Amino acid sequence: MPDTLLFYVLSGVAIVASALVIGQRNPMYSIMLLIVSFGALAGLYITLDAPFVAVAQIIVYAGAIMVLFLFVVMLLNAPQEDAAEWDRTHPLRRPGMARVGALLAGLLIIQLAWALMRVSALVEAPVAGRGDAAAISSVRALGRVLFTDYLFAFEATSILILVAMVGAVVLARREADR
Amino acid sequence: MIPLSHYLIVSAALFAIGTAGVFLRRNLITILLSVEIMLNAVNLTFVAFGRSQGTVDGQIITFFVMTVAAAEAAVGLAIVIALFRHRESLNPDAFTSLKW
């Protein structure tokens, strides 16, 4: 029972905080709320017996990536005053567009619900709480699979990070330096 | 206990919120944040399915998604900085031309 309550509290926090992220005009508040959402998601990973993913979520997402966003927001000192004007002139604010968008969103939700009904045998089974939690939640098991089955993808990731690093430096460089 | 479908519904809700953010917000920073929400929704799906199947593969994929998200944030924010330097604006409508 506490597990069930924990799940609903954490999902509620994650969904509400994410909805508030896109409701804010000030990107600073959006980033703070997104950190709350990521914290709740880390809690959900713990309920799924994935403690290492939860810790990586906190350290990498809430720690590194969000600080990078915060740094850029502070660096740019972005203008806030015309945000309301941007919202008023948004093309999706026109009534016809809004109606089409609402219709498409409703269709998407119906389709997702229908798809979930079709595979009910798999998805209605309890996801956690079985006996094999220790086998898949240990860092030892994760590391073994990561460095054997997924070794190539792991090495390719290092090249991706190198390319991203060089690309970020080149893109953010001032024009005068070229 | 909680069935897998509840995790999938939470993930679908988060993904829909992220998609709505990309379409509705007109601030480049907030659009990038919405993309992060969508990536996290997918991560939750991977971990939930991996737990349901009793394998660690879902968690491994999640690590790769996190790495790609970090690279995407670094490059995306560098592009935002370069664009802001040109136009002094974060409104995506200010960047409709490819060359100026």
Interface residues (C-beta under 8 A of the other chain):
Chain A: D3 T4 F7 S11 A14 I15 S18 A19 V21 I22 Q24 R25 P27 S30 I31 L34 S37 F38 L41 L44 Y45 T47 L48 D49 A50 F52 V53 A56 Q57 V60 Y61 A64 I65 L68 F69 V72 V73 L75 L76 A78 P79 D82 A83 W86 D87 H90 L92 G101 A105 L108 I109 L112 L116 S120 L122 V123 E124 A125 P126 V127 A128 G129 R130 D132 A135 I136 A141 L142 V145 L146 Y150 A153 T157 L160 I161 V163 A164 M165 G167 A168 V169 L171 A172 R174 E175
Chain B: M1 I2 P3 L4 S5 H6 Y7 L8 I9 V10 A12 A13 L14 A16 I17 G18 A20 G21 F23 L24 R25 R26 N27 I29 T30 L32 L33 S34 E36 I37 N40 N43 L44 V47 A48 G50 R51 S52 G54 T55 V56 D57 G58 Q59 I60 T62 F63 F64 M66 T67 V68 A69 A70 A71 E72 A73 A74 V75 L77 A78 I79 V80 I81 A82 F84 R85 E88 S89 L90 N91 D93
